[in-house]
Amino acid sequence: MLKSRPKLLLSAVCAVLLSTALAGCRGFFVKPTLTSIKVTPDSPSLQVGQTLQMVATGVYDDGSQKTITSNVTWTSSAPSVVSVSSTGLIKALANSTSAVTITATFGAISGSTTVTVGQSQTVTVTSVDGTSISLTTHPAATTVSFTAQQNGNDVTSSANWNSSNSNIISMSTGGVGTMGGTQGTVTITATTSTGSGTVQVTVTP
């Protein structure tokens, strides 16, 4: 009987060590939980007939992110205006005065963004006395409308408009710019008889 006690004690110690090891291993295999979904590009603007690939990015509780575009369910709030395929490819079908919501859903988690069709993006030159502002506009828009004010007065129609790179945006009278399809940064200038102002416009994907 005295000889068997060490064996029993050894068995008990091994059982405790094995249990502890297994508990530790389980911690390595815990899967992160999806907490939110980001849909990009954010708030794009399209013209009828244009298409754009949307991307769904999963954000997890451990801080990690992962592209899950092919794993989510895509829906459109107005499929007759903007359709969306099962892979997240949207297509503008009709002009609309209101934005269409594109949603990506995985289980109980969803994320969305809005899409406008047939609407020009508006850029405001706050003054024509040398003040500059910067913004980013989406290349899917074909026209961009600029306005200029001087001393509180709208001088958009009377100002002379110029672009530093017509391949990015070319300018015409009345502050109307036409996208040339080239990405990059362009300087738009509005000039009156008493001063001028500029705005930096960066066209990105």
N, C-alpha and C positions, 0 to 999 in steps of 0.2 A: 504493500500500500504506500509506503514512503517513497518508493521509486516512481510511482505513477503521478505524484503530485507535480513535479516539474513539467511533465508533458501536458497536464491539464492547464497549468499556468501559461505555458508557451502557446497553447492553442487559443487561449483567451486573448493574449496580447496580439497574436496574428489577426484575430477576428476584428479587433479594434483598429489596427493599422489598415486592414483591407477596407473597412467601412469608411475610414477617413480619406483614404486614397480615392475611393469611388466618388465620394461627395465632392472632392476637389476636381475630379475629372468632369463631373457634370457641369461645373461652372464654365469649362472651356467650350461647351457645346450649346450654350444658350443663344438662340437666334435673336438678333435685334428686332424690335417691334416697329412697324411702319407707323409714323405719327402724322405725316402730312405729305402732300404731293404738290410739286411746283410745275406749272405748265408754261413753257416758253416756245417761241418768242412772246414777250409780254405785250398785249394790246396791239397786235399788228393791224395795218390798214391795207385792204386789197381793192383792186378794181375787178369788175366782172370778168370772169374767165381765168383769173390768176389762181395759182395753187401755192400752198406753203406747207412744209412739213413741221408739225408740232412735236415737241419733245416733253415727255413726262419724267420728272426726276423724283424718286422717292427719298424722303428724309426720315431717318430712323432715330430711335431714342438714345442710341449710343453716339449720335453726332455724325454718323456716316451718311453718305448719299449715293444713290445708284440710279442709273437710267433704267426705267421700267416701261418705256414707250410701248413695247410689244406685249406687255402683261396686263395693261389696263383696258377698261372698256371706255371707248370714246363716244360722246354724244354731243349734239348741237341743239341749242334752244330754238333754232329756226332753220331746220334742214333745207327748206326751200330757198333760203337766202345764202347760207353757208353750210355745205355738206362736209361731213368728216368720215373718213374711212376707218376701218378697224385698226389700221396702222398709224392713225393720227394725221393723215394727209387731208388738209382742208382745201375746199375749192369755193370761190365766190361765184354764186349763181345769179344774184340779183342785187340791184342797188337798194339800200335801206337807210332810213334816217335814224335808226336806233341800232345799238350794238348787239351782236349775237354772242351768246356765251358758249364757249367750248369747254367741256368738262371731261376730265380723266378720272375714272373711278376704279379703285381696287378694294374689294370687300366693303367695309364701312367707311373707308377713307376716300376723299375726293379732293381735287383741286381744279381750278378753272382760270380762264382768262377771257377777255372779250375781243371780238373782231368787228371792225367796221368795214363797210363796202361802199365804194363810190364817194367817199368823203375826203376832201382835201385836209391836210394837216395845216394848222395855222401857226405861224411864227410871228411874234411881235417884236419889232425893233422899238424899244421903249423910248428912244429919243434919237435925233439925228445930229447930236453934238459931240459924237465920239464915244458914246456909251456902247459897250458890247455885251452880248449875252451868248451863251452856248447851249446847245441842245442836241439830242440825237433823234433822228427821224428814221422811219422804216423804209427801206428801198422799194417795198411793194407799192407805196403810194406813187402815183404818176405826176401829181401836181402838189405844190406847196404854196399857200397864200401868205404873203408877208404884208404887214401893215406898219406904217411909220407915223409917229406923232412928234410934233414940235411945239413947245410951249402950250401943251394941252390941246393943240389942234391936229386933226387928222390930215396928213399931207401925203397919204398913200398914192393918190391919183396924180398929184402934181410933181412928185419926186421922180428923179431919174434912177433907175435900178440897174445895177451891174453885178456880175458874178465873176469871181476870180478863176473859176474853172467850169466852163459850160458843159463839160463831159459829166460832171456830177450834178449840177443844177444850172440850167440856163434861165435867164430872166427876161421878162417882157414887161410892157407897161402895166400899171396898176398893181405892181407887186406880185405878179403871178410867176411862179417858178415851175419849170418842167424838169423832172428827174431824168438824167441821162443814162442811168443804169450803171454808173461807175461809183464804187465806194470810195470814201475818203472825206477829207474836211475841205470845205469851201467857204470863202468869205463873201457874204452878200452885203452890198452897199446901197444905201438910199441917200441921194444927194439933192438938196434944194439950193436956192440962191444964197441962203444964209448959213449953211452948214451941212454936215453929213454924219451918218451913223452906220455902224456895221454890225453884223451878227455872224457868228461862226456856226456853221451847220455841219455836223458830222453824220455821214450816211454809213450805217453799219448793217450787218445781216440781222 
